[in-house]
């Protein structure tokens, strides 16, 4: 497997339930040889996270630190089966990177069909770069239309390492992520691997994800973590 160049789904103490500072995360990413680190704090629907004013003040943070590029943004909650996001448009415009995902703490469940359409709506939102952990089992989803929507809108689906950890006790996560990888392989849709690190030691840790990549024979050229240039071109991030 080629060398990973980026990890764009991580959290600092600002999210309220993580354990490293922004500078500690950046330094650890540099020590691991990354070129790009994304820090994506939880948006307001998660208890204890930062106030929206945090995101509006991100302009004070240097975008290069310890020799790496920083992308500062948010993991925005999809809060209902309509695909509604819980961060306002003005704030989203200020972010370098925007991840949208479903979290049980602040999601109003619909039927499988409604949940699927809601995620497709979030994928189609022009502010969404990445969908976090779609396969973690929080909502019942049909993955084929989601993969096809991701291809159409050039939105990346994440294969999330954290949700595959045995301690998370989500039995369906492994099967769901295998299905997503197989569908993305079939339709030639790129994916992003996410550590979802909540402490600096977990940055770019993809041990459970690599097992699924190997099992599905997923092509390296469709893994966006392996090239900063391909990743930034695909999402039109400058």
N, C-alpha and C positions, 0 to 999 in steps of 0.2 A: 504494500500500500504506500502511495506517495505521501510526502510530508504535508501535514495540514498547515495552511497559512492563516486561517482565521477561525474565530469563534465569536458569533455575534449575538448570542442569547445568554446573558449573565446578569447577575444582580449584586448590588452592594447593600451596605447597612441602610441606605436610604429607603429600601423596599420594606423595611420593618421586620423582616424575618430572615435576613441574610447576615453574614458575619465578617465581611472584609470591606475596607474602604475602597473608594475609587482608585486611589493611588496604589494601594496594595494589589488590587486586581490588575492594574496596568503593569506594575513591576513584575508580577508573576507571569503575565502573558509574554512579556519581553524575555524573561528567563526561559520560557518554554519555546522560544523561537518563533512566535507568531508575528505576522506582519500587521494584522488588524484585529482589534478587540471591540466588540459591541457591548455596551452596557445599557440594558433595557429595563429600567425600573418599572414596577407594577403601577398601573394607573389606579385612580381613586377607589374602584370597587373592591379592592383587596384590603381587609382590615390592617391598619397600622402603616400603610405605605405613605409615600410623600404627597404633599399637597401639590396641586397643579402649578403653583408658583415655582416649584423646583424645576419643572421642565422649561418654564419661561426664562429661567436664569442660566440655562446651560451654555449660553454664549460666553460666560466668563471662564469656561474650562478650556485649556489648550487642547487642540485636536491631535497633537503629537506629544507623546510622553514616553520617556525611557526608550526612544527609538522606534516606537510603533504608532500606527494610526489609530485613533479612537473614533468610533461611531457612537454617539450618545443619543438615546431614544427612549422608547417605552414599550412594554408589553401591555397592550391595550386590551381590555376585556370586551369580548363579545357577550352582551348581557341578555340577549333573547333570541328566539328562533326567527327573528326578522333580520338578524345580523347587525343590530345596532351596536355601535362602539361607544365606550363611556368616557372618551376624551373629546373635547370640542375641536372643531376644525382649526381655529386660530392657534391652539396649542400644538396640534399635530404638524402644522406648517413649520414649526420651529425645530422639529426633530430631524436628526440625521438619518435615523432608521426607525421603522414602525413595524412592530410585530403585533398581530391580533390573535387572541386565543380564548378558548372557553375554560372557565374555572368554576368549580362547583359552588364556591362561596358566593357567587354573584351572577349565576346564570339561571334564567327561567326556562325550564325544559319545555320542548314541544314534542310532537311525534317524530319518528325517524325521518319522515319526509320533510317536516317543517324544519328540524334541526339541520338537515342537509341543505335545504334551500337557504337557510340563514347563513350557513358557512359560505355557500357560494356567493351570497350577497356581500359578505365581508371580503372574500377573495377579489370580487369585482370592484370594491371600493378603491379609488385611485390612490388613497393614502397608504394602503396596505402593501408592505413589501413581503412579509412572511406570515404564515399561519403556524402558530406554535402548537406542538404536541397534538395534532388532529387525531392521532391514533391512541390516545391515552385511555379512552373508554368513558370519559366524563359524560359525553352525549352519544346517543345512538346515531350513527351516520352511515350513509351509503357512499363508499369511497370512489367508485368509478366516476360519477358526475363531478365530484370534487377535484379529482385529478385532471379531468378534462377542462374544468374551469380554470384551474391553476395554469394549465398550458396556455389557454386562450388569453389570460390576463397577465402572464409573466409574473405570477406570484409564486413564491417558493413555499413548498410544504416541508415542514421540519420533521425529521426523525430524531426524537428527543431521548437522550440517554438517561436522564433522570427518571423519566416515567417508566423505564424498563428495569429499574433497580428492584430487587426482591423486597426491600423494605416498603416499597410503595403499594405492594399487594394489589395490583391491578392485573388480574389474570388475563384480561382481554388485550392488554397493551401489546404483548408480543405478536399475537396473531394479527391484530389490526395493522401494526407497522410492517409486518411481512406482506400483507395484502397491498398496502400503499406502495411499497418498494416494487412489488411485482407489476402493479398497474403502471407505475412511473417508468419502469423498464419497458413495458409493452408499448406505451405511447411516447417514449423518449422524452420524458418530462424530468428536468433537473430537480434535485432535492438539496436541502441544507441540513447538515447535522448540527444538533444543538446540545451543548452540555447542560444548559440551564443551571450553570454553576451559581451556588449561593455562598460559596467560600472560595478563596483564591486557589486552593489546592485542586479544585475540580475543573478549572479552566481547560478546555480542549480535551476533556476526558470523554472518550467515546467507546469505552470497552464493550458495552452491551450492544451498541449500534453496529460495531464492526462485525459482530457475530451474525447479525441479520444481513448485512451487506454481503458477507461471504456466502451465507446460505442461499441467497437469491441470485448470486452471480451478478450483482448490480454493477453497471459500468462505471469505472472511475471518472470518465469524462462527464458524467451527469451529477457528480458530487461537487457542489460549488465551494466547499471548504478548501479545495486543493489548489485554487487559483484566485487570488485577489482580483486580478484583471477580469477574469470571466464573471466573477460574482458582481463586481461593480458595473460592468457593462450590461449584464443581464437585467439588473434592477435600475440601471441608469442612475447610480449613486456617484456623485462627484465630490 
